[in-house]
Amino acid sequence: MKPQFIIGAASSGSGKTTFTMGLLRALTHRGMKVQPYKCGPDYIDTKFHTLASGNESVNLDTWLGSENHVRKLYQDYGNQADVCVVEGVMGLYDGHQRMQGSSAELAGLLNIPVILLVNAKSTAYSVAPMISGFKNFSPKVRIVGVVFNQVSSASHYQHLKAACQDVGVECLGYLPFSKALKVPSRHLGLSLGAKKRMDEQIARTAELVAHHVDLDRLLECCQTRWIEGKERSLGKGSLKIVVAKDAAFNFIYRENLEQLHRLGTVTFFSPLKGDDLPDADLVYLPGGYPELFAHRLQKHSQLMDALREYAEQGGKILAECGGMIYLSRSLTNRTGDKHYRMACVLPLDCTMEGARLHLGYRKMRFNGNEWRGHEFHYSDVVQPDALTSIAVQVNAKGMEVSTPIYRYKNVIAGYTHWYWGEKNIMDLWEQ
């Protein structure tokens, strides 16, 4: 038996990430080894989880991966943990197609209970029918307790406790209303300064969680039979793989990285520091925040020259979102008055001016394989047809989207963050 659960909510904006980070830190302070997970494709919340718990968070996504793959990831990474905590996505039953891809679907797949987080701002006993509806909607979903957020006073909390009692769901505690608990913008990057501010907030939230939430009862409610996973092993591939990883490039799915380790030796380098480009069979430039560090990136022309020479000689590069921007000719800031030189590998220019969010699951067929990923960015390519797209991408509903996937020699680039936890990424270059 092991305490394991999903933190679900009635809707986005209920405070799941804030509560999850505080809970992870509070449990860690108890001396427990906590394994965090994130339902869905988000590669930013996982970094907050890692900061809060000291253990790397893992994405569990039933659209990006098969059910068996998701179940195996959960079991394998949780083997050595004392408690497994999954942060849900959006509202509990919200998926890309009804419940498909939702936190509720994942709870059923893993057979673990749900702690429902309810934003109690501007409501009191009226939460009763809402909680009742969430509890009884699906027989596959076991809501074992409720935690309230944004509680204004002790008397407010008594109304909320009464609602839980009448519905027959245990009330496990609350977080008081506090403007200081608002998560800083997830688009501010994870520089040392940003990490320090986030760490301070996590510490404050953890104190409130420990004081206002009955952690002993929460862990007891969520005791569930643990199904042992296999010990994770790495292959003995011979490839030399180089991965950009620093504050500007860090949107990396953990299982993608594990797959790279199975293919060979993985070496990290920092474009922000202007590291030399190591000898490589594959260079992986993941997404991140190049727009926040463009003035520093452009100073390291020697590395940019090395990447351009590597590409011209036929070296394989996979560049996703921020990685693609880094390989472009230039990046324009939000106000349009500053232009930063990039590596000039691709005949593209990117801009943050007039930025708007592009978001959603993506799928394509390429070289006889189906590839799935996720798109999340604000920037745009100024002339997206300056380089012909080599594949058509569709969203989760099969509708065509305008997101291109580019190829120049052996450089494959685009805005989509691909997931290859069950694939060999080198198949992208197979003819």
HELIX and SHEET records of a PDB file:
HELIX    1   1 LYS A   16  HIS A   29  1                                  14    
HELIX    2   2 ASP A   45  SER A   53  1                                   9    
HELIX    3   3 GLU A   67  GLY A   78  1                                  12    
HELIX    4   4 SER A  103  LEU A  110  1                                   8    
HELIX    5   5 VAL A  127  ASN A  136  1                                  10    
HELIX    6   6 ALA A  154  VAL A  167  1                                  14    
HELIX    7   7 LYS A  179  LEU A  181  5                                   3    
HELIX    8   8 LEU A  192  HIS A  212  1                                  21    
HELIX    9   9 LEU A  215  CYS A  221  1                                   7    
HELIX   10  10 ARG A  254  LEU A  263  1                                  10    
HELIX   11  11 PRO A  290  LEU A  292  5                                   3    
HELIX   12  12 ALA A  294  LEU A  297  1                                   4    
HELIX   13  13 SER A  301  GLU A  312  1                                  12    
HELIX   14  14 GLY A  322  LEU A  327  1                                   6    
HELIX   15  15 PRO A  384  ALA A  386  5                                   3    
HELIX   16  16 ILE A  425  TRP A  429  5                                   5    
SHEET    1   A 7 VAL A  58  LEU A  60  0                                        
SHEET    2   A 7 VAL A  34  CYS A  39  1                                        
SHEET    3   A 7 VAL A  83  GLU A  87  1                                        
SHEET    4   A 7 LYS A   2  ALA A   9  1                                        
SHEET    5   A 7 VAL A 114  ASN A 119  1                                        
SHEET    6   A 7 ILE A 143  VAL A 151  1                                        
SHEET    7   A 7 CYS A 171  PRO A 176  1                                        
SHEET    1   B 5 VAL A  58  LEU A  60  0                                        
SHEET    2   B 5 VAL A  34  CYS A  39  1                                        
SHEET    3   B 5 VAL A  83  GLU A  87  1                                        
SHEET    4   B 5 LYS A   2  ALA A   9  1                                        
SHEET    5   B 5 GLN A 223  THR A 224 -1                                        
SHEET    1   C 6 GLY A 264  PHE A 269  0                                        
SHEET    2   C 6 LEU A 239  ALA A 244  1                                        
SHEET    3   C 6 LEU A 282  LEU A 285  1                                        
SHEET    4   C 6 LYS A 316  GLU A 320  1                                        
SHEET    5   C 6 VAL A 411  GLY A 414  1                                        
SHEET    6   C 6 ILE A 405  TYR A 408 -1                                        
SHEET    1   D 2 PHE A 249  PHE A 251  0                                        
SHEET    2   D 2 GLY A 287  GLY A 288 -1                                        
SHEET    1   E 4 HIS A 339  ARG A 341  0                                        
SHEET    2   E 4 SER A 330  THR A 332 -1                                        
SHEET    3   E 4 ASP A 349  THR A 351  1                                        
SHEET    4   E 4 ASP A 380  VAL A 381 -1                                        
SHEET    1   F 3 HIS A 358  PHE A 366  0                                        
SHEET    2   F 3 ASN A 369  HIS A 377 -1                                        
SHEET    3   F 3 THR A 416  TYR A 419 -1                                        
SHEET    1   G 2 GLN A 393  VAL A 394  0                                        
SHEET    2   G 2 GLU A 400  VAL A 401 -1                                        
END                                                                             
